[in-house]
Amino acid sequence: MLYLHFCGNCDRIHILSGHRTLCPACDTQLTELKTPYVTYIGWNVSQREDFMEKCRNPLSLQKISTVYAMRKYHPRNE
Ligand SMILES: [Zn+2]
């Protein structure tokens, strides 16, 4: 399964398999997004740009992100 993750450091959305907490590119904390991958790939360029703007704004990012209760499965979450 693919999931959307936003990295503020890279300033981009990473599409990653599984629930990740660290950016594969820069090792910074990722924010997992609620939007399903299949929804995202159905969007056009302007919809994706709107979405990126929401990711860049910490307040709207909170609303579109999900806090995954995954740390128990990955206790070595450094
Ligand atoms: Zn990154």
N, CA, C, O and the ligand as a Tripos MOL2 file, in Angstrom:
@<TRIPOS>MOLECULE
protein
  313   311    79     0     0
PROTEIN
NO_CHARGES

@<TRIPOS>ATOM
      1 N           0.8310   -1.2020    0.0000 N.3       1 MET1
      2 CA          0.0000    0.0000    0.0000 C.3       1 MET1
      3 C           0.8700    1.2580    0.0000 C.2       1 MET1
      4 O           1.8830    1.3370    0.6960 O.2       1 MET1
      5 N           0.4510    2.2230   -0.7900 N.am      2 LEU2
      6 CA          1.1850    3.4790   -0.8700 C.3       2 LEU2
      7 C           0.4600    4.5650   -0.0820 C.2       2 LEU2
      8 O          -0.7680    4.6520   -0.0940 O.2       2 LEU2
      9 N           1.2400    5.3790    0.5950 N.am      3 TYR3
     10 CA          0.6820    6.4600    1.3890 C.3       3 TYR3
     11 C           1.4190    7.7520    1.0870 C.2       3 TYR3
     12 O           2.5980    7.7690    0.7320 O.2       3 TYR3
     13 N           0.6660    8.8360    1.2460 N.am      4 LEU4
     14 CA          1.2570   10.1530    1.0130 C.3       4 LEU4
     15 C           1.8790   10.6650    2.3020 C.2       4 LEU4
     16 O           1.2900   10.5740    3.3790 O.2       4 LEU4
     17 N           3.0720   11.1990    2.1660 N.am      5 HIS5
     18 CA          3.7630   11.7930    3.3060 C.3       5 HIS5
     19 C           4.3360   13.1270    2.8660 C.2       5 HIS5
     20 O           4.9010   13.2540    1.7800 O.2       5 HIS5
     21 N           4.1790   14.1130    3.7270 N.am      6 PHE6
     22 CA          4.7400   15.4210    3.4140 C.3       6 PHE6
     23 C           6.0200   15.6400    4.2080 C.2       6 PHE6
     24 O           6.0710   15.4060    5.4160 O.2       6 PHE6
     25 N           7.0490   16.0920    3.5040 N.am      7 CYS7
     26 CA          8.2970   16.4680    4.1730 C.3       7 CYS7
     27 C           8.4770   17.9710    4.0220 C.2       7 CYS7
     28 O           8.6380   18.4790    2.9130 O.2       7 CYS7
     29 N           8.4480   18.6760    5.1500 N.am      8 GLY8
     30 CA          8.6110   20.1230    5.1250 C.3       8 GLY8
     31 C          10.0180   20.5310    4.7350 C.2       8 GLY8
     32 O          10.2310   21.6050    4.1720 O.2       8 GLY8
     33 N          10.9710   19.6730    5.0350 N.am      9 ASN9
     34 CA         12.3650   19.9770    4.7100 C.3       9 ASN9
     35 C          12.6160   19.8870    3.1970 C.2       9 ASN9
     36 O          13.2530   20.7650    2.6150 O.2       9 ASN9
     37 N          12.1190   18.8360    2.5790 N.am     10 CYS10
     38 CA         12.2260   18.6950    1.1210 C.3      10 CYS10
     39 C          11.2000   19.5760    0.4120 C.2      10 CYS10
     40 O          11.3470   19.8830   -0.7710 O.2      10 CYS10
     41 N          10.1630   19.9770    1.1410 N.am     11 ASP11
     42 CA          9.0610   20.7390    0.5650 C.3      11 ASP11
     43 C           8.4180   19.9610   -0.5820 C.2      11 ASP11
     44 O           8.1890   20.4850   -1.6720 O.2      11 ASP11
     45 N           8.1500   18.7400   -0.3030 N.am     12 ARG12
     46 CA          7.4690   17.9160   -1.3080 C.3      12 ARG12
     47 C           6.7030   16.7860   -0.6360 C.2      12 ARG12
     48 O           6.8920   16.4720    0.5400 O.2      12 ARG12
     49 N           5.8240   16.1870   -1.4480 N.am     13 ILE13
     50 CA          5.0600   15.0350   -0.9860 C.3      13 ILE13
     51 C           5.7670   13.7800   -1.4740 C.2      13 ILE13
     52 O           6.0510   13.6330   -2.6620 O.2      13 ILE13
     53 N           6.0400   12.8950   -0.5570 N.am     14 HIS14
     54 CA          6.6450   11.6170   -0.9110 C.3      14 HIS14
     55 C           5.5590   10.5570   -0.9000 C.2      14 HIS14
     56 O           4.7620   10.4860    0.0360 O.2      14 HIS14
     57 N           5.5280    9.7490   -1.9190 N.am     15 ILE15
     58 CA          4.6120    8.6110   -1.9590 C.3      15 ILE15
     59 C           5.4200    7.3800   -1.5940 C.2      15 ILE15
     60 O           6.3030    6.9480   -2.3340 O.2      15 ILE15
     61 N           5.0950    6.8260   -0.4320 N.am     16 LEU16
     62 CA          5.9280    5.7670    0.1280 C.3      16 LEU16
     63 C           5.0740    4.5520    0.4590 C.2      16 LEU16
     64 O           3.9030    4.6870    0.8140 O.2      16 LEU16
     65 N           5.6470    3.3940    0.3450 N.am     17 SER17
     66 CA          4.9250    2.1930    0.7270 C.3      17 SER17
     67 C           4.9820    2.0460    2.2390 C.2      17 SER17
     68 O           6.0530    2.0950    2.8440 O.2      17 SER17
     69 N           3.8210    1.8650    2.8320 N.am     18 GLY18
     70 CA          3.7420    1.7270    4.2780 C.3      18 GLY18
     71 C           3.7190    3.0630    4.9740 C.2      18 GLY18
     72 O           3.8230    4.1150    4.3430 O.2      18 GLY18
     73 N           3.5810    3.0080    6.2830 N.am     19 HIS19
     74 CA          3.5060    4.2170    7.0970 C.3      19 HIS19
     75 C           4.9100    4.5680    7.5740 C.2      19 HIS19
     76 O           5.4980    3.8540    8.3860 O.2      19 HIS19
     77 N           5.4320    5.6580    7.0680 N.am     20 ARG20
     78 CA          6.7950    6.0440    7.4100 C.3      20 ARG20
     79 C           6.7730    7.2560    8.3280 C.2      20 ARG20
     80 O           5.8380    8.0560    8.3060 O.2      20 ARG20
     81 N           7.7980    7.3710    9.1200 N.am     21 THR21
     82 CA          7.9170    8.5470    9.9810 C.3      21 THR21
     83 C           9.1080    9.4020    9.5960 C.2      21 THR21
     84 O           9.1760   10.5740    9.9670 O.2      21 THR21
     85 N          10.0450    8.8330    8.8600 N.am     22 LEU22
     86 CA         11.2230    9.6040    8.4790 C.3      22 LEU22
     87 C          11.3370    9.6970    6.9660 C.2      22 LEU22
     88 O          11.0710    8.7360    6.2440 O.2      22 LEU22
     89 N          11.7340   10.8620    6.5100 N.am     23 CYS23
     90 CA         11.8820   11.0980    5.0930 C.3      23 CYS23
     91 C          13.0470   10.2750    4.5340 C.2      23 CYS23
     92 O          14.1470   10.3160    5.0850 O.2      23 CYS23
     93 N          12.8210    9.5300    3.4490 N.am     24 PRO24
     94 CA         13.8990    8.7290    2.8640 C.3      24 PRO24
     95 C          14.9880    9.5910    2.2340 C.2      24 PRO24
     96 O          16.1070    9.1280    2.0150 O.2      24 PRO24
     97 N          14.6570   10.8330    1.9480 N.am     25 ALA25
     98 CA         15.6200   11.7070    1.2800 C.3      25 ALA25
     99 C          16.4840   12.4770    2.2710 C.2      25 ALA25
    100 O          17.6770   12.6720    2.0390 O.2      25 ALA25
    101 N          15.8820   12.9150    3.3760 N.am     26 CYS26
    102 CA         16.6370   13.8240    4.2610 C.3      26 CYS26
    103 C          16.5720   13.4190    5.7350 C.2      26 CYS26
    104 O          17.1400   14.1050    6.5850 O.2      26 CYS26
    105 N          15.8900   12.3160    6.0490 N.am     27 ASP27
    106 CA         15.8170   11.8370    7.4330 C.3      27 ASP27
    107 C          15.0980   12.7690    8.3950 C.2      27 ASP27
    108 O          15.2600   12.6620    9.6100 O.2      27 ASP27
    109 N          14.3080   13.6770    7.8510 N.am     28 THR28
    110 CA         13.5090   14.5530    8.7030 C.3      28 THR28
    111 C          12.1650   13.8820    8.9800 C.2      28 THR28
    112 O          11.7260   13.0150    8.2240 O.2      28 THR28
    113 N          11.5240   14.2860   10.0620 N.am     29 GLN29
    114 CA         10.2060   13.7530   10.4100 C.3      29 GLN29
    115 C           9.2070   14.0290    9.2890 C.2      29 GLN29
    116 O           9.0930   15.1530    8.8000 O.2      29 GLN29
    117 N           8.4940   12.9920    8.8980 N.am     30 LEU30
    118 CA          7.4570   13.1340    7.8820 C.3      30 LEU30
    119 C           6.0980   13.3260    8.5270 C.2      30 LEU30
    120 O           5.8810   12.9360    9.6740 O.2      30 LEU30
    121 N           5.1890   13.9270    7.7830 N.am     31 THR31
    122 CA          3.7980   13.9860    8.2050 C.3      31 THR31
    123 C           2.9890   13.1230    7.2480 C.2      31 THR31
    124 O           2.9590   13.3740    6.0430 O.2      31 THR31
    125 N           2.3400   12.1150    7.7900 N.am     32 GLU32
    126 CA          1.5160   11.2770    6.9260 C.3      32 GLU32
    127 C           0.1840   11.9660    6.6650 C.2      32 GLU32
    128 O          -0.4180   12.5440    7.5710 O.2      32 GLU32
    129 N          -0.2630   11.9000    5.4300 N.am     33 LEU33
    130 CA         -1.4770   12.6080    5.0250 C.3      33 LEU33
    131 C          -2.6510   11.6430    4.9120 C.2      33 LEU33
    132 O          -2.4960   10.4720    4.5650 O.2      33 LEU33
    133 N          -3.8280   12.1780    5.2160 N.am     34 LYS34
    134 CA         -5.0440   11.3430    5.1880 C.3      34 LYS34
    135 C          -5.4540   10.9670    3.7720 C.2      34 LYS34
    136 O          -6.0770    9.9280    3.5520 O.2      34 LYS34
    137 N          -5.1080   11.8010    2.8330 N.am     35 THR35
    138 CA         -5.5660   11.5950    1.4600 C.3      35 THR35
    139 C          -5.0310   10.2770    0.9010 C.2      35 THR35
    140 O          -3.8230   10.0420    0.9090 O.2      35 THR35
    141 N          -5.9260    9.4210    0.4190 N.am     36 PRO36
    142 CA         -5.4470    8.1580   -0.1540 C.3      36 PRO36
    143 C          -4.6550    8.4090   -1.4360 C.2      36 PRO36
    144 O          -4.9060    9.3650   -2.1710 O.2      36 PRO36
    145 N          -3.7180    7.5420   -1.6740 N.am     37 TYR37
    146 CA         -2.8840    7.6340   -2.8690 C.3      37 TYR37
    147 C          -3.7300    7.6700   -4.1400 C.2      37 TYR37
    148 O          -3.4580    8.4550   -5.0480 O.2      37 TYR37
    149 N          -4.7530    6.8200   -4.2040 N.am     38 VAL38
    150 CA         -5.5740    6.7510   -5.4160 C.3      38 VAL38
    151 C          -6.3160    8.0570   -5.6580 C.2      38 VAL38
    152 O          -6.5770    8.4260   -6.8030 O.2      38 VAL38
    153 N          -6.6550    8.7540   -4.5800 N.am     39 THR39
    154 CA         -7.2900   10.0650   -4.7230 C.3      39 THR39
    155 C          -6.2900   11.0600   -5.2900 C.2      39 THR39
    156 O          -6.5980   11.8190   -6.2090 O.2      39 THR39
    157 N          -5.1010   11.0430   -4.7340 N.am     40 TYR40
    158 CA         -4.0670   11.9860   -5.1320 C.3      40 TYR40
    159 C          -3.7040   11.8390   -6.6150 C.2      40 TYR40
    160 O          -3.5740   12.8390   -7.3210 O.2      40 TYR40
    161 N          -3.5460   10.6240   -7.0770 N.am     41 ILE41
    162 CA         -3.1370   10.4470   -8.4810 C.3      41 ILE41
    163 C          -4.2570   10.8090   -9.4500 C.2      41 ILE41
    164 O          -4.0170   11.0060  -10.6410 O.2      41 ILE41
    165 N          -5.5000   10.8950   -8.9240 N.am     42 GLY42
    166 CA         -6.6110   11.3150   -9.7700 C.3      42 GLY42
    167 C          -6.7110   12.8270   -9.9100 C.2      42 GLY42
    168 O          -7.4900   13.3250  -10.7220 O.2      42 GLY42
    169 N          -5.9240   13.5630   -9.1200 N.am     43 TRP43
    170 CA         -5.9920   15.0230   -9.1450 C.3      43 TRP43
    171 C          -5.2060   15.5930  -10.3170 C.2      43 TRP43
    172 O          -4.2380   14.9990  -10.7930 O.2      43 TRP43
    173 N          -5.6450   16.7530  -10.7650 N.am     44 ASN44
    174 CA         -4.8650   17.4500  -11.7830 C.3      44 ASN44
    175 C          -3.7810   18.3020  -11.1080 C.2      44 ASN44
    176 O          -3.6740   18.3440   -9.8820 O.2      44 ASN44
    177 N          -2.9950   18.9690  -11.9290 N.am     45 VAL45
    178 CA         -1.8450   19.7100  -11.4000 C.3      45 VAL45
    179 C          -2.2670   20.7930  -10.4190 C.2      45 VAL45
    180 O          -1.6300   20.9720   -9.3810 O.2      45 VAL45
    181 N          -3.3490   21.5260  -10.7410 N.am     46 SER46
    182 CA         -3.7220   22.6270   -9.8490 C.3      46 SER46
    183 C          -4.2680   22.0980   -8.5260 C.2      46 SER46
    184 O          -4.0580   22.7130   -7.4810 O.2      46 SER46
    185 N          -4.9560   20.9780   -8.5620 N.am     47 GLN47
    186 CA         -5.4270   20.3750   -7.3080 C.3      47 GLN47
    187 C          -4.2460   19.9400   -6.4420 C.2      47 GLN47
    188 O          -4.2700   20.0820   -5.2200 O.2      47 GLN47
    189 N          -3.2260   19.4150   -7.0890 N.am     48 ARG48
    190 CA         -2.0390   18.9950   -6.3320 C.3      48 ARG48
    191 C          -1.2990   20.2000   -5.7680 C.2      48 ARG48
    192 O          -0.7390   20.1410   -4.6740 O.2      48 ARG48
    193 N          -1.3030   21.2890   -6.5200 N.am     49 GLU49
    194 CA         -0.6490   22.5010   -6.0120 C.3      49 GLU49
    195 C          -1.4060   23.0790   -4.8240 C.2      49 GLU49
    196 O          -0.7990   23.5300   -3.8530 O.2      49 GLU49
    197 N          -2.7430   23.0630   -4.9040 N.am     50 ASP50
    198 CA         -3.5500   23.4960   -3.7510 C.3      50 ASP50
    199 C          -3.2220   22.6460   -2.5290 C.2      50 ASP50
    200 O          -3.0850   23.1530   -1.4160 O.2      50 ASP50
    201 N          -3.1030   21.3610   -2.7590 N.am     51 PHE51
    202 CA         -2.8170   20.4360   -1.6840 C.3      51 PHE51
    203 C          -1.4420   20.7290   -1.0700 C.2      51 PHE51
    204 O          -1.2760   20.6900    0.1490 O.2      51 PHE51
    205 N          -0.4770   21.0190   -1.9190 N.am     52 MET52
    206 CA          0.8560   21.3710   -1.4330 C.3      52 MET52
    207 C           0.8110   22.6230   -0.5620 C.2      52 MET52
    208 O           1.5020   22.7120    0.4530 O.2      52 MET52
    209 N          -0.0180   23.5930   -0.9750 N.am     53 GLU53
    210 CA         -0.1510   24.8120   -0.1730 C.3      53 GLU53
    211 C          -0.6820   24.4860    1.2160 C.2      53 GLU53
    212 O          -0.2460   25.0650    2.2100 O.2      53 GLU53
    213 N          -1.6240   23.5560    1.2730 N.am     54 LYS54
    214 CA         -2.1630   23.1390    2.5780 C.3      54 LYS54
    215 C          -1.0870   22.4560    3.4060 C.2      54 LYS54
    216 O          -1.0190   22.6360    4.6220 O.2      54 LYS54
    217 N          -0.2600   21.6820    2.7520 N.am     55 CYS55
    218 CA          0.8190   20.9960    3.4670 C.3      55 CYS55
    219 C           1.8140   22.0080    4.0400 C.2      55 CYS55
    220 O           2.3610   21.8070    5.1240 O.2      55 CYS55
    221 N           2.0400   23.0820    3.3110 N.am     56 ARG56
    222 CA          3.0350   24.0620    3.7490 C.3      56 ARG56
    223 C           2.5410   24.9040    4.9170 C.2      56 ARG56
    224 O           3.3420   25.4880    5.6470 O.2      56 ARG56
    225 N           1.2400   24.9680    5.0910 N.am     57 ASN57
    226 CA          0.6710   25.7410    6.1890 C.3      57 ASN57
    227 C           0.4550   24.8080    7.3920 C.2      57 ASN57
    228 O          -0.3460   23.8760    7.3180 O.2      57 ASN57
    229 N           1.1670   25.0590    8.4910 N.am     58 PRO58
    230 CA          1.0920   24.1320    9.6300 C.3      58 PRO58
    231 C          -0.3290   23.8940   10.1390 C.2      58 PRO58
    232 O          -0.6540   22.7930   10.5810 O.2      58 PRO58
    233 N          -1.1790   24.9280   10.0770 N.am     59 LEU59
    234 CA         -2.5420   24.7610   10.5870 C.3      59 LEU59
    235 C          -3.3750   23.8620    9.6900 C.2      59 LEU59
    236 O          -4.0830   22.9780   10.1730 O.2      59 LEU59
    237 N          -3.2910   24.0870    8.3830 N.am     60 SER60
    238 CA         -4.0770   23.2330    7.4990 C.3      60 SER60
    239 C          -3.4420   21.8510    7.3910 C.2      60 SER60
    240 O          -4.1310   20.8600    7.1510 O.2      60 SER60
    241 N          -2.1500   21.7920    7.5660 N.am     61 LEU61
    242 CA         -1.4820   20.4850    7.5370 C.3      61 LEU61
    243 C          -2.0280   19.5740    8.6340 C.2      61 LEU61
    244 O          -2.2160   18.3740    8.4340 O.2      61 LEU61
    245 N          -2.2790   20.1790    9.8010 N.am     62 GLN62
    246 CA         -2.8430   19.3860   10.9000 C.3      62 GLN62
    247 C          -4.1520   18.7250   10.4930 C.2      62 GLN62
    248 O          -4.4340   17.5850   10.8640 O.2      62 GLN62
    249 N          -4.9540   19.4720    9.7140 N.am     63 LYS63
    250 CA         -6.2790   18.9570    9.3540 C.3      63 LYS63
    251 C          -6.2070   17.8550    8.3150 C.2      63 LYS63
    252 O          -7.0810   16.9890    8.2670 O.2      63 LYS63
    253 N          -5.1950   17.8770    7.4980 N.am     64 ILE64
    254 CA         -5.1300   16.8780    6.4280 C.3      64 ILE64
    255 C          -4.1480   15.7480    6.7430 C.2      64 ILE64
    256 O          -3.9350   14.8460    5.9330 O.2      64 ILE64
    257 N          -3.5630   15.8170    7.9220 N.am     65 SER65
    258 CA         -2.6040   14.7740    8.2760 C.3      65 SER65
    259 C          -3.2500   13.7600    9.2140 C.2      65 SER65
    260 O          -4.2970   14.0110    9.8110 O.2      65 SER65
    261 N          -2.6180   12.6510    9.3200 N.am     66 THR66
    262 CA         -3.0880   11.6250   10.2350 C.3      66 THR66
    263 C          -1.9530   11.2570   11.1710 C.2      66 THR66
    264 O          -0.7980   11.1230   10.7670 O.2      66 THR66
    265 N          -2.3170   11.0970   12.4300 N.am     67 VAL67
    266 CA         -1.3060   10.6600   13.3790 C.3      67 VAL67
    267 C          -1.4620    9.1640   13.5160 C.2      67 VAL67
    268 O          -2.3890    8.6740   14.1610 O.2      67 VAL67
    269 N          -0.5690    8.4670   12.9170 N.am     68 TYR68
    270 CA         -0.7180    7.0270   12.8940 C.3      68 TYR68
    271 C          -0.2330    6.3930   14.1840 C.2      68 TYR68
    272 O           0.8570    6.6870   14.6740 O.2      68 TYR68
    273 N          -1.0660    5.5170   14.7200 N.am     69 ALA69
    274 CA         -0.6840    4.8140   15.9500 C.3      69 ALA69
    275 C           0.2170    3.6620   15.5790 C.2      69 ALA69
    276 O          -0.0850    2.4980   15.8430 O.2      69 ALA69
    277 N           1.3310    4.0080   14.9600 N.am     70 MET70
    278 CA          2.2040    2.9700   14.4330 C.3      70 MET70
    279 C           3.4670    2.8120   15.2390 C.2      70 MET70
    280 O           4.2460    1.8840   15.0200 O.2      70 MET70
    281 N           3.6700    3.7270   16.1800 N.am     71 ARG71
    282 CA          4.9560    3.6900   16.8690 C.3      71 ARG71
    283 C           5.1350    2.4120   17.6680 C.2      71 ARG71
    284 O           6.2540    1.9570   17.9050 O.2      71 ARG71
    285 N           3.9980    1.8360   18.0840 N.am     72 LYS72
    286 CA          4.1160    0.5950   18.8320 C.3      72 LYS72
    287 C           4.6520   -0.5420   17.9540 C.2      72 LYS72
    288 O           5.2500   -1.5010   18.4420 O.2      72 LYS72
    289 N           4.4160   -0.4020   16.6250 N.am     73 TYR73
    290 CA          4.9320   -1.4200   15.7260 C.3      73 TYR73
    291 C           6.3830   -1.1540   15.3370 C.2      73 TYR73
    292 O           7.1010   -2.0340   14.8600 O.2      73 TYR73
    293 N           6.7760    0.0770   15.5570 N.am     74 HIS74
    294 CA          8.1440    0.4650   15.2150 C.3      74 HIS74
    295 C           8.7750    1.1900   16.4000 C.2      74 HIS74
    296 O           8.9840    2.4020   16.3520 O.2      74 HIS74
    297 N           9.0740    0.4600   17.4470 N.am     75 PRO75
    298 CA          9.5800    1.1190   18.6580 C.3      75 PRO75
    299 C          10.9020    1.8410   18.4320 C.2      75 PRO75
    300 O          11.2300    2.7770   19.1620 O.2      75 PRO75
    301 N          11.6530    1.4200   17.4410 N.am     76 ARG76
    302 CA         12.9230    2.1020   17.1910 C.3      76 ARG76
    303 C          12.7050    3.2230   16.1840 C.2      76 ARG76
    304 O          13.3310    3.2770   15.1260 O.2      76 ARG76
    305 N          11.7990    4.1090   16.5550 N.am     77 ASN77
    306 CA         11.4400    5.2210   15.6890 C.3      77 ASN77
    307 C          12.3400    6.4030   16.0380 C.2      77 ASN77
    308 O          11.9630    7.2640   16.8330 O.2      77 ASN77
    309 N          13.5030    6.4390   15.4530 N.am     78 GLU78
    310 CA         14.4610    7.4920   15.7970 C.3      78 GLU78
    311 C          14.3050    8.6860   14.8930 C.2      78 GLU78
    312 O          15.0310    9.6700   15.0390 O.2      78 GLU78
    313 ZN         12.7830   15.2140    3.2450 Zn       79 ZN79
@<TRIPOS>BOND
     1     1     2 1
     2     2     3 1
     3     3     4 2
     4     3     5 am
     5     5     6 1
     6     6     7 1
     7     7     8 2
     8     7     9 am
     9     9    10 1
    10    10    11 1
    11    11    12 2
    12    11    13 am
    13    13    14 1
    14    14    15 1
    15    15    16 2
    16    15    17 am
    17    17    18 1
    18    18    19 1
    19    19    20 2
    20    19    21 am
    21    21    22 1
    22    22    23 1
    23    23    24 2
    24    23    25 am
    25    25    26 1
    26    26    27 1
    27    27    28 2
    28    27    29 am
    29    29    30 1
    30    30    31 1
    31    31    32 2
    32    31    33 am
    33    33    34 1
    34    34    35 1
    35    35    36 2
    36    35    37 am
    37    37    38 1
    38    38    39 1
    39    39    40 2
    40    39    41 am
    41    41    42 1
    42    42    43 1
    43    43    44 2
    44    43    45 am
    45    45    46 1
    46    46    47 1
    47    47    48 2
    48    47    49 am
    49    49    50 1
    50    50    51 1
    51    51    52 2
    52    51    53 am
    53    53    54 1
    54    54    55 1
    55    55    56 2
    56    55    57 am
    57    57    58 1
    58    58    59 1
    59    59    60 2
    60    59    61 am
    61    61    62 1
    62    62    63 1
    63    63    64 2
    64    63    65 am
    65    65    66 1
    66    66    67 1
    67    67    68 2
    68    67    69 am
    69    69    70 1
    70    70    71 1
    71    71    72 2
    72    71    73 am
    73    73    74 1
    74    74    75 1
    75    75    76 2
    76    75    77 am
    77    77    78 1
    78    78    79 1
    79    79    80 2
    80    79    81 am
    81    81    82 1
    82    82    83 1
    83    83    84 2
    84    83    85 am
    85    85    86 1
    86    86    87 1
    87    87    88 2
    88    87    89 am
    89    89    90 1
    90    90    91 1
    91    91    92 2
    92    91    93 am
    93    93    94 1
    94    94    95 1
    95    95    96 2
    96    95    97 am
    97    97    98 1
    98    98    99 1
    99    99   100 2
   100    99   101 am
   101   101   102 1
   102   102   103 1
   103   103   104 2
   104   103   105 am
   105   105   106 1
   106   106   107 1
   107   107   108 2
   108   107   109 am
   109   109   110 1
   110   110   111 1
   111   111   112 2
   112   111   113 am
   113   113   114 1
   114   114   115 1
   115   115   116 2
   116   115   117 am
   117   117   118 1
   118   118   119 1
   119   119   120 2
   120   119   121 am
   121   121   122 1
   122   122   123 1
   123   123   124 2
   124   123   125 am
   125   125   126 1
   126   126   127 1
   127   127   128 2
   128   127   129 am
   129   129   130 1
   130   130   131 1
   131   131   132 2
   132   131   133 am
   133   133   134 1
   134   134   135 1
   135   135   136 2
   136   135   137 am
   137   137   138 1
   138   138   139 1
   139   139   140 2
   140   139   141 am
   141   141   142 1
   142   142   143 1
   143   143   144 2
   144   143   145 am
   145   145   146 1
   146   146   147 1
   147   147   148 2
   148   147   149 am
   149   149   150 1
   150   150   151 1
   151   151   152 2
   152   151   153 am
   153   153   154 1
   154   154   155 1
   155   155   156 2
   156   155   157 am
   157   157   158 1
   158   158   159 1
   159   159   160 2
   160   159   161 am
   161   161   162 1
   162   162   163 1
   163   163   164 2
   164   163   165 am
   165   165   166 1
   166   166   167 1
   167   167   168 2
   168   167   169 am
   169   169   170 1
   170   170   171 1
   171   171   172 2
   172   171   173 am
   173   173   174 1
   174   174   175 1
   175   175   176 2
   176   175   177 am
   177   177   178 1
   178   178   179 1
   179   179   180 2
   180   179   181 am
   181   181   182 1
   182   182   183 1
   183   183   184 2
   184   183   185 am
   185   185   186 1
   186   186   187 1
   187   187   188 2
   188   187   189 am
   189   189   190 1
   190   190   191 1
   191   191   192 2
   192   191   193 am
   193   193   194 1
   194   194   195 1
   195   195   196 2
   196   195   197 am
   197   197   198 1
   198   198   199 1
   199   199   200 2
   200   199   201 am
   201   201   202 1
   202   202   203 1
   203   203   204 2
   204   203   205 am
   205   205   206 1
   206   206   207 1
   207   207   208 2
   208   207   209 am
   209   209   210 1
   210   210   211 1
   211   211   212 2
   212   211   213 am
   213   213   214 1
   214   214   215 1
   215   215   216 2
   216   215   217 am
   217   217   218 1
   218   218   219 1
   219   219   220 2
   220   219   221 am
   221   221   222 1
   222   222   223 1
   223   223   224 2
   224   223   225 am
   225   225   226 1
   226   226   227 1
   227   227   228 2
   228   227   229 am
   229   229   230 1
   230   230   231 1
   231   231   232 2
   232   231   233 am
   233   233   234 1
   234   234   235 1
   235   235   236 2
   236   235   237 am
   237   237   238 1
   238   238   239 1
   239   239   240 2
   240   239   241 am
   241   241   242 1
   242   242   243 1
   243   243   244 2
   244   243   245 am
   245   245   246 1
   246   246   247 1
   247   247   248 2
   248   247   249 am
   249   249   250 1
   250   250   251 1
   251   251   252 2
   252   251   253 am
   253   253   254 1
   254   254   255 1
   255   255   256 2
   256   255   257 am
   257   257   258 1
   258   258   259 1
   259   259   260 2
   260   259   261 am
   261   261   262 1
   262   262   263 1
   263   263   264 2
   264   263   265 am
   265   265   266 1
   266   266   267 1
   267   267   268 2
   268   267   269 am
   269   269   270 1
   270   270   271 1
   271   271   272 2
   272   271   273 am
   273   273   274 1
   274   274   275 1
   275   275   276 2
   276   275   277 am
   277   277   278 1
   278   278   279 1
   279   279   280 2
   280   279   281 am
   281   281   282 1
   282   282   283 1
   283   283   284 2
   284   283   285 am
   285   285   286 1
   286   286   287 1
   287   287   288 2
   288   287   289 am
   289   289   290 1
   290   290   291 1
   291   291   292 2
   292   291   293 am
   293   293   294 1
   294   294   295 1
   295   295   296 2
   296   295   297 am
   297   297   298 1
   298   298   299 1
   299   299   300 2
   300   299   301 am
   301   301   302 1
   302   302   303 1
   303   303   304 2
   304   303   305 am
   305   305   306 1
   306   306   307 1
   307   307   308 2
   308   307   309 am
   309   309   310 1
   310   310   311 1
   311   311   312 2
@<TRIPOS>SUBSTRUCTURE
     1 MET1         2 RESIDUE 1 A MET
     2 LEU2         6 RESIDUE 1 A LEU
     3 TYR3        10 RESIDUE 1 A TYR
     4 LEU4        14 RESIDUE 1 A LEU
     5 HIS5        18 RESIDUE 1 A HIS
     6 PHE6        22 RESIDUE 1 A PHE
     7 CYS7        26 RESIDUE 1 A CYS
     8 GLY8        30 RESIDUE 1 A GLY
     9 ASN9        34 RESIDUE 1 A ASN
    10 CYS10       38 RESIDUE 1 A CYS
    11 ASP11       42 RESIDUE 1 A ASP
    12 ARG12       46 RESIDUE 1 A ARG
    13 ILE13       50 RESIDUE 1 A ILE
    14 HIS14       54 RESIDUE 1 A HIS
    15 ILE15       58 RESIDUE 1 A ILE
    16 LEU16       62 RESIDUE 1 A LEU
    17 SER17       66 RESIDUE 1 A SER
    18 GLY18       70 RESIDUE 1 A GLY
    19 HIS19       74 RESIDUE 1 A HIS
    20 ARG20       78 RESIDUE 1 A ARG
    21 THR21       82 RESIDUE 1 A THR
    22 LEU22       86 RESIDUE 1 A LEU
    23 CYS23       90 RESIDUE 1 A CYS
    24 PRO24       94 RESIDUE 1 A PRO
    25 ALA25       98 RESIDUE 1 A ALA
    26 CYS26      102 RESIDUE 1 A CYS
    27 ASP27      106 RESIDUE 1 A ASP
    28 THR28      110 RESIDUE 1 A THR
    29 GLN29      114 RESIDUE 1 A GLN
    30 LEU30      118 RESIDUE 1 A LEU
    31 THR31      122 RESIDUE 1 A THR
    32 GLU32      126 RESIDUE 1 A GLU
    33 LEU33      130 RESIDUE 1 A LEU
    34 LYS34      134 RESIDUE 1 A LYS
    35 THR35      138 RESIDUE 1 A THR
    36 PRO36      142 RESIDUE 1 A PRO
    37 TYR37      146 RESIDUE 1 A TYR
    38 VAL38      150 RESIDUE 1 A VAL
    39 THR39      154 RESIDUE 1 A THR
    40 TYR40      158 RESIDUE 1 A TYR
    41 ILE41      162 RESIDUE 1 A ILE
    42 GLY42      166 RESIDUE 1 A GLY
    43 TRP43      170 RESIDUE 1 A TRP
    44 ASN44      174 RESIDUE 1 A ASN
    45 VAL45      178 RESIDUE 1 A VAL
    46 SER46      182 RESIDUE 1 A SER
    47 GLN47      186 RESIDUE 1 A GLN
    48 ARG48      190 RESIDUE 1 A ARG
    49 GLU49      194 RESIDUE 1 A GLU
    50 ASP50      198 RESIDUE 1 A ASP
    51 PHE51      202 RESIDUE 1 A PHE
    52 MET52      206 RESIDUE 1 A MET
    53 GLU53      210 RESIDUE 1 A GLU
    54 LYS54      214 RESIDUE 1 A LYS
    55 CYS55      218 RESIDUE 1 A CYS
    56 ARG56      222 RESIDUE 1 A ARG
    57 ASN57      226 RESIDUE 1 A ASN
    58 PRO58      230 RESIDUE 1 A PRO
    59 LEU59      234 RESIDUE 1 A LEU
    60 SER60      238 RESIDUE 1 A SER
    61 LEU61      242 RESIDUE 1 A LEU
    62 GLN62      246 RESIDUE 1 A GLN
    63 LYS63      250 RESIDUE 1 A LYS
    64 ILE64      254 RESIDUE 1 A ILE
    65 SER65      258 RESIDUE 1 A SER
    66 THR66      262 RESIDUE 1 A THR
    67 VAL67      266 RESIDUE 1 A VAL
    68 TYR68      270 RESIDUE 1 A TYR
    69 ALA69      274 RESIDUE 1 A ALA
    70 MET70      278 RESIDUE 1 A MET
    71 ARG71      282 RESIDUE 1 A ARG
    72 LYS72      286 RESIDUE 1 A LYS
    73 TYR73      290 RESIDUE 1 A TYR
    74 HIS74      294 RESIDUE 1 A HIS
    75 PRO75      298 RESIDUE 1 A PRO
    76 ARG76      302 RESIDUE 1 A ARG
    77 ASN77      306 RESIDUE 1 A ASN
    78 GLU78      310 RESIDUE 1 A GLU
    79 ZN79       313 GROUP 0 **** ****
